[in-house]
Amino acid sequence: VLRAPQHLKLFLAHWSKDSSQPAFATYTALLETVIVERVGRPFSQAINALYAIAEQIGETEELWIPTARVDAEFPSEIVQLQEAGLLVARDSGHRISFQHQTLFSFIRARSFVAKQRSLYEFTRRHQESLSMRSTLWSAMNYLRDADPQKYAIEMRSILTDPQIRPHVKLLIISFLGSKAVANPSAEEASWILPLLRQDALIRPHILTAFRGKSTWLQVMKPGL
């Protein structure tokens, strides 16, 4: 979790304030703790401000958005979140963004659950965008832990839609074959088996992604 400089920076910032030296199994867990610490509970309008900014950035694909788009609704929250080190401003405060790209990706992923947004619809609209990749990866990672039912619905919708481009489905295959999915489920295997049988383009990528992954072999074996 702490190999990436940004992960280590956030961990040290949190650890310096908490002598209990918390253990985080994932970067998602670390970010969740940081958000709770810096925003406080109940989240109320502060978290809604983060969601609004993340949605603006995600939909417009701009790294910085005009502060005027959100400060009328969230005037005090924008100041609070800058002081908390979650948002940063430039151009004399006229433009605003997240302190780091991974923080944006986490908040965007969290908003798909909190705001009941469709990850499938977002992916369908933005599948040609390079920025979609990091958002989709973060959202899969978050949904898998936080809302398994929504995760299953969204993944099944994306993988079975013939209008979704192959490179998007390959990104999902890469995610499923990554360390983020150390213990795949029978549900996840049920998405992969039809592709393995029927999609000649994706089949070799599946075999490569799951090579040497005994846990995947175990869950797929009944359907092979």
C-alpha positions as CSV (number, residue, x, y, z in Angstrom):
1,V,0.0,0.0,0.0
2,L,2.8,2.4,0.9
3,R,5.1,1.9,-2.1
4,A,3.7,4.9,-4.1
5,P,4.9,8.2,-2.8
6,Q,1.4,9.7,-2.5
7,H,0.3,6.7,-0.4
8,L,3.2,7.1,1.9
9,K,2.7,10.9,2.2
10,L,-0.9,10.5,3.2
11,F,-0.1,7.7,5.6
12,L,2.6,9.7,7.4
13,A,0.3,12.7,7.6
14,H,-2.3,10.6,9.3
15,W,0.2,8.6,11.4
16,S,1.8,11.8,12.8
17,K,-1.6,12.7,14.3
18,D,-2.4,9.2,15.6
19,S,0.1,7.5,17.8
20,S,-1.9,4.2,17.6
21,Q,-0.1,3.7,14.2
22,P,-3.1,2.3,12.3
23,A,-2.8,-0.5,9.8
24,F,-4.3,-0.2,6.3
25,A,-4.7,-3.2,4.1
26,T,-5.6,-1.0,1.1
27,Y,-5.1,2.6,-0.1
28,T,-8.9,2.8,-0.2
29,A,-9.1,2.1,3.5
30,L,-6.4,4.8,4.1
31,L,-8.3,7.4,2.1
32,E,-11.6,6.6,3.9
33,T,-9.9,7.2,7.2
34,V,-8.3,10.4,6.0
35,I,-11.6,11.7,4.7
36,V,-13.3,10.9,8.1
37,E,-10.5,12.6,10.0
38,R,-10.3,15.8,7.9
39,V,-14.0,16.2,7.1
40,G,-15.5,14.8,10.3
41,R,-18.7,13.0,10.9
42,P,-21.5,13.6,10.0
43,F,-20.1,14.5,6.5
44,S,-23.1,16.7,5.7
45,Q,-22.3,19.4,3.1
46,A,-18.6,19.0,3.0
47,I,-18.7,15.5,1.4
48,N,-21.4,16.7,-1.0
49,A,-19.0,19.5,-2.0
50,L,-16.3,16.9,-2.8
51,Y,-18.8,14.8,-4.8
52,A,-20.0,17.9,-6.8
53,I,-16.4,18.9,-7.7
54,A,-15.5,15.3,-8.6
55,E,-18.5,15.0,-10.8
56,Q,-17.7,18.3,-12.6
57,I,-14.1,17.1,-13.2
58,G,-15.2,13.7,-14.3
59,E,-17.9,14.9,-16.7
60,T,-15.9,17.8,-18.2
61,E,-12.5,16.0,-18.1
62,E,-10.9,19.2,-16.9
63,L,-8.3,18.9,-14.1
64,W,-9.3,22.3,-12.7
65,I,-12.8,23.7,-12.7
66,P,-14.0,27.3,-12.1
67,T,-14.6,27.8,-8.4
68,A,-17.7,29.7,-9.3
69,R,-19.4,26.5,-10.4
70,V,-19.6,25.3,-6.8
71,D,-18.9,28.1,-4.3
72,A,-22.4,29.5,-4.4
73,E,-23.7,26.2,-3.0
74,F,-20.7,25.3,-0.8
75,P,-19.1,28.6,0.2
76,S,-17.8,27.6,3.7
77,E,-17.2,24.0,2.7
78,I,-14.8,25.0,-0.1
79,V,-12.7,26.9,2.5
80,Q,-12.9,24.0,5.0
81,L,-11.7,21.5,2.4
82,Q,-8.8,23.7,1.3
83,E,-7.8,24.1,4.9
84,A,-8.0,20.3,5.4
85,G,-5.7,19.8,2.5
86,L,-8.2,18.0,0.3
87,L,-8.7,20.8,-2.3
88,V,-6.3,23.3,-3.8
89,A,-6.9,26.5,-5.6
90,R,-5.0,28.5,-8.2
91,D,-5.4,31.6,-10.3
92,S,-6.2,33.7,-7.3
93,G,-8.8,31.2,-6.1
94,H,-10.8,31.3,-9.4
95,R,-10.0,27.6,-10.2
96,I,-10.1,24.6,-7.9
97,S,-9.2,20.9,-7.9
98,F,-8.2,18.0,-5.7
99,Q,-4.9,17.9,-3.9
100,H,-4.0,14.7,-5.8
101,Q,-5.4,12.7,-8.7
102,T,-5.8,9.6,-6.6
103,L,-7.9,11.6,-4.1
104,F,-10.2,12.7,-7.0
105,S,-10.5,9.1,-8.2
106,F,-11.4,7.9,-4.7
107,I,-14.1,10.5,-4.2
108,R,-15.5,9.9,-7.7
109,A,-15.6,6.2,-7.0
110,R,-17.3,6.8,-3.6
111,S,-19.9,9.1,-5.3
112,F,-21.1,6.3,-7.5
113,V,-22.4,4.5,-4.3
114,A,-23.4,7.6,-2.3
115,K,-25.2,9.3,-5.1
116,Q,-26.5,6.1,-6.7
117,R,-24.8,7.0,-10.0
118,S,-24.4,4.3,-12.7
119,L,-20.8,3.3,-13.4
120,Y,-22.0,1.5,-16.5
121,E,-23.6,4.7,-17.9
122,F,-20.5,6.8,-17.1
123,T,-18.3,4.2,-18.8
124,R,-20.5,4.0,-21.9
125,R,-20.4,7.8,-22.3
126,H,-16.7,8.2,-21.6
127,Q,-15.2,5.0,-23.0
128,E,-13.0,6.9,-25.5
129,S,-11.5,9.1,-22.8
130,L,-8.1,8.4,-21.3
131,S,-9.2,9.7,-17.9
132,M,-11.9,7.1,-17.8
133,R,-9.4,4.4,-17.0
134,S,-8.3,5.7,-13.6
135,T,-11.9,6.4,-12.6
136,L,-13.2,3.0,-13.7
137,W,-10.3,1.2,-11.9
138,S,-10.9,3.2,-8.6
139,A,-14.6,2.6,-8.9
140,M,-14.3,-1.1,-9.3
141,N,-11.9,-1.3,-6.4
142,Y,-14.2,0.8,-4.1
143,L,-17.5,-0.9,-5.2
144,R,-16.1,-4.4,-4.8
145,D,-15.5,-3.7,-1.1
146,A,-18.3,-1.2,-0.3
147,D,-21.2,-2.4,-2.4
148,P,-20.8,-5.9,-3.8
149,Q,-24.3,-6.0,-5.2
150,K,-23.9,-2.8,-7.2
151,Y,-20.4,-3.9,-8.2
152,A,-21.9,-7.1,-9.7
153,I,-24.6,-5.2,-11.6
154,E,-22.3,-2.6,-13.0
155,M,-19.6,-5.1,-14.1
156,R,-22.1,-7.5,-15.7
157,S,-23.7,-4.6,-17.6
158,I,-20.3,-3.4,-19.0
159,L,-19.0,-6.8,-19.9
160,T,-22.1,-8.0,-21.7
161,D,-22.8,-4.8,-23.7
162,P,-21.6,-5.2,-27.3
163,Q,-21.4,-1.4,-27.6
164,I,-18.6,-1.2,-24.9
165,R,-15.2,-1.1,-26.6
166,P,-12.8,-4.0,-26.1
167,H,-10.2,-1.8,-24.4
168,V,-12.7,-1.1,-21.6
169,K,-13.4,-4.8,-21.1
170,L,-9.6,-5.5,-21.1
171,L,-9.2,-3.0,-18.3
172,I,-11.7,-4.9,-16.3
173,I,-9.9,-8.2,-17.0
174,S,-6.7,-6.6,-15.8
175,F,-8.4,-5.5,-12.6
176,L,-9.8,-8.9,-12.0
177,G,-6.4,-10.4,-12.5
178,S,-4.7,-7.9,-10.2
179,K,-3.8,-8.1,-6.5
180,A,-7.0,-6.2,-5.8
181,V,-8.9,-9.4,-6.5
182,A,-6.9,-11.9,-4.5
183,N,-10.0,-14.0,-3.8
184,P,-12.3,-14.0,-6.8
185,S,-15.9,-15.1,-6.3
186,A,-18.1,-17.5,-8.3
187,E,-20.0,-14.4,-9.4
188,E,-16.9,-12.9,-10.9
189,A,-16.1,-16.2,-12.6
190,S,-19.6,-16.2,-14.2
191,W,-18.7,-13.0,-16.0
192,I,-15.4,-14.4,-17.3
193,L,-16.4,-17.8,-18.5
194,P,-18.7,-16.7,-21.4
195,L,-15.9,-14.4,-22.6
196,L,-13.4,-17.2,-22.4
197,R,-15.6,-19.4,-24.5
198,Q,-17.1,-17.0,-27.0
199,D,-14.7,-14.0,-27.4
200,A,-11.6,-14.9,-29.5
201,L,-10.3,-11.3,-29.1
202,I,-10.4,-11.2,-25.3
203,R,-9.6,-14.9,-24.6
204,P,-5.8,-14.6,-24.8
205,H,-5.9,-11.6,-22.5
206,I,-7.9,-13.5,-19.9
207,L,-5.4,-16.4,-20.1
208,T,-2.5,-14.0,-19.6
209,A,-4.2,-12.0,-16.7
210,F,-5.1,-15.2,-14.8
211,R,-1.9,-17.2,-15.5
212,G,-0.6,-18.7,-12.3
213,K,-3.6,-17.5,-10.3
214,S,-4.7,-20.7,-8.6
215,T,-7.7,-18.9,-6.9
216,W,-9.1,-18.1,-10.3
217,L,-8.7,-21.7,-11.5
218,Q,-10.6,-22.9,-8.5
219,V,-13.6,-20.7,-9.0
220,M,-13.7,-21.2,-12.8
221,K,-13.1,-25.0,-12.8
222,P,-16.8,-26.0,-12.3
223,G,-17.7,-24.1,-15.4
224,L,-14.9,-25.2,-17.6
